[in-house]
């Protein structure tokens, strides 16, 4: 059994998700303790609990201490089984984070899978769905994954109620060293129950920054909300509107963040690291910043896989670990 102190490093939910994913793929049982010990509300929240129970269902595993607020979790993985699965977080917890937990596992299933997840599609501190569809999915597919997704209904904080569907086919991952940019930067503006004038003001900022492909989507959800996503190739930025925050500030913030990114943006760098470590061969990419999330994720990955992760001057290199005597 691999024992992991979840208070080390960044200390957030990424440690839980990565450990559950790799436990299933490598068939190594895990014990997680001090879960989210550095957070104001330690222990498992609804999203983490959904991740754990989803993984258990997919690989017919066993969980111990899987309850809200638990700071300890034990998982014994079983056989990965593809098929149709429905998961409901029950809150505005991030559907994309649950998806990122189970997708790598189902790449190793014996048949295609279709999953539906209900919760928050555009919430704080997680990839919004538009970023997930237009940046993350193309990135993992370029590594060899066969994954597609669809937004059925948006769901914002605090009520959630959004729904996505994802199809995953068994796949073989390959190394990657070339990360192409797109010919055109694109922007998506979402509005729910707020005046269209907000989107008009945001679109003007994009046009002033030479971003002419702008898709404005008006929708009805449980909560008033606004989100903007700007993307080009393997770089993207996602910003949520907030009460009291001017529309122009929201849009310009997303543009500024995108302009500071390198080959692979700093959030995607963390999200694709697992896939590149599961791939055969050596991979590399440059990013704008090596985040604490990235470092924590790399530390967990190396507890399961014989991969060497080097990063200096924001250049990441992933290679097979050479062990003396092997």
N, C-alpha and C positions, 0 to 999 in steps of 0.2 A: 504494500500500500504506500502510495506517495502522500506524504503529509505536507500541507502548505499553510504557512502562516499568512493569512490574508491582510494582516496589518502592515506587512512589509511593502516598501516602494510606494506607489501611488495609493494603494489601499482601497480601491473602489471595486465596482461590480465587474470590471473587465477581467479581473483575476478569477472570479467565479465562473464566468462564461467560458473563458479559454480553458480552464482546468476541466470543466465538464465535457467540453468538446473533445479535447485530446484524450481524456480518460476513455471515452466511448470508442475513439478511433484506434487507440493503442491497446485497449482492453486492460488497462491498469487501474485498479480501484484507487480512490482518493479519499482523504479526510481533509476538509477545509476547516480551519479554526480562526478565531478573531475576525470573523467576517465583517467587513466594513466598520472596523473598530474606530477608524479616524473620522467617521461621519457623525453629524449631529444626531442622527437616528440609526445607531448601529444595527447590524443583523440584516436578514433577508427582507427586502421589500417585495411587493407584488410581482414586479417584473422579473426579479431574480428567481423568485419561487416558480414562476411560470417557465422560465428557462430550465430550471432543474427538473421539473415534472415533465416538460416536453422531451427532454433528453432521455429521461427514464422510460417514457412511453415508446420512443423511437427505437431504443436499443434494448428494450425489455429488461431494464436494469432494476436495481433496488436502491432506494433512498432511505436514509435515517435522519431524523431531526429536520425534516422538510416542513417547516411551519413559519409563518410570518414572525420576524424578529429574532429568529434563531441565529446564533453566532457560530454554530458548529454544524457541519454537514458531512455526511458520509455517503459515498456512492460506489456501488458495485455494478460495473457495466455488463451488458449481455450482448446478444447478437443484434446487429443493426438490421432493421426491417424497413424497407421502402413501402410506400403506399400513400393513402390519403389520411391527413391529420388535421384536426381543428383545435386551435388553442385560443383561449380567451383570458387575457390578463385581468379583466374585471375593473381596471382603472385606466387612467391615461398613460400608463407605463408604455415605454417605447416598443412598438411592434418590430421596428427594424433591428433592435438589439436582440430580441428573441430570434428573429430570422437569422442574424449573423451567428447565433449560437448553434442552430440546427443545420444550416446549409452545408457546412463542411462535413458533417457526419453523414448526411444523405448522399453526398458524392460517392461514398463508399458502400452504399446499399446495393442490393442485387437486382433492383428494378427501379423504374422512375417513381418519383413521388410528387404529390401535390399537397401543399399546406396552406391553410387559411389561419390568419392571426387577427384577433380583435383587440384594440387598445388605442394608444395614441400614435398617430402617423406623423404629426409635426409638433414635437415637444422640445423642451429645453434639454441641453446636455446629452444629446443623442443625434444621430444622423436623421434629418428629415426625409420623408419618403422620396421627394424629388431628387435629392442627392443620392439616395440609395439606388434609385432606378437609373439615373443618368451618369453617375460616376462610379459607384461601388460595383454594381452588376457588370458593366462593361469591363471594369478592371479585372475581376476574377474570371470572367469569360476569356479575357486575353491570355490568362494563365492556363486555360484548358477546361475550366468549369463549363457546364451546360445548364445555365440557370436563366429563367425569365420571371418577370414579376408584373403584377397588375394592381393598380389602386382601385378598390371597389368603392370605398367611401372614406373621406377624410375624417379625422378625429383629432381635436385639439385639447389642450389643457383648459379646464380641469376635468371635463366630463369624459373625454376619450370617445369611444364608440366608433372609431375608424376601423376599416378592415382592408387587408391586403391578401392577395393570393400569390403563391410562388410555385413554380414547377422546377424540379431538379432531376436531372438524369445522371446516372453513374458516370463518372468522369475520371480522366487521368490528367493530373496537373504537371505542367512543364515549367522549366526555368524561364526567366524573362530578364532581359537587360536593356531593351529598347522601349521607351514610353513616349508614344507619339502625342502631339498636340493636335487640336482640331483647327480647321480653317476659320471657324467662326465661334465666338463666345456667345453663349445663350443665357437667357434669364427667364425664370418662371416666377410669377407673382400670384399668390393665392389670397383670396379675400372671402371671409365668411361673416355675414351679418354686420358689415361695416360699409360706409359709403365708398362708391367706386372712385371718388376723388382721391382716395389714398393711393390706389394703384396708378392713377394718372400722374400723381406727383412722383411716385417711385420710378415710373417708366421714363419720365423726363430726365431723371438722374442717369439712368442707363444710357439714354440717347446722347446725353452730354459726354458720356465716357465711351462713345463709339460702339455701344452694344445695341445693335438694331433689331436683333431677333429677340423679341420679348413676348411671352405668352401670358396673358392675364386670364386667370380662372376664377370665376365667381361661383360660390357654392353655398349651400345651406347646411350647417352643422349645428351641434348643440350649443356651441360657444362662439362669441365674436372673436375673430382671429385674423392675423395677417402673417404671411411668411414669404420670404424671397430666397431664391436659390439661383446662383450664377455658376456656370461651369464651362470648362473647355478641356476636352480630353480627360486626363487623369488628375485634373485640378478642379476643385469646386469650393464654394462657400455657401453657407446656409445661415440665415439670420431671421429670427422671429421678431415681429412687431410687438411692442409693449405699450401699455397705457402710459401716456406722457412722453413717449419717444416719437419724435417727428418722422414722418414717412421718408423725408429726404435723408435723414440720418441712417435709417434702416438700410436704404438702398446703397448709400455711399459706403457704409460699413462693409457690406458684402463685396462691393467692387474693390475696396482697399485690401481686404483680406485675400481676394483672388490674385491681385497684382503682386502680392508678397510671396506667392507660392512658386515652387520650383517644378521639376518634372512630375512629382507626385506630391499632392498636398499633405500637410502634416497630420491630418486626421486619417486620410486614406493610408498613409504609411503604416499606421498602427493597425488598420483593419485588414490590409492585405498581407501582413507579415506572416500570419499563420499559414496562409495558402502557399506562399513562396517557400516556407519551411517544409511543407508537405510535398512540394514538387521535387522532381528529380533534377539533378544538376545544380549549378550555381546561378544566383540572381543578384542584381544590383539596381539601385535607383538613388537619385538625389531628392532631398526634400528640404523644406524651408526651416524645419526645427525638429530636433529629437525630443519629443515630449516625455513627461513622466509616464504617461499612459503607454507609450511605445516601450520604454525601458522595462516597465512592470510586465508587459505582455511578453517581451523577449525573454525575461527571466523565467516565466512560467513555461513557455514553449520549450526551453532548454532542459527542463526537468523531465520532459517526455521524449524529446527527439534529439538525435545526434546531429544537430546542426550548429554551426558556428555563426554568430551574428556579430559582425563588426560594424561600428559606425564612428566616423570621425569626419569633421568638417561637413556634417549633414549628408555624407555619402554612406549609404547602407549597403553592405555586402553580406550575402547569405551563402554559406558553403557547407559541404559535408564535413563533419567533425572527424579529424584524424586522431585516433586513440592509439597510444603506444602499446605495442604488444598485440594489436589486433591484426 
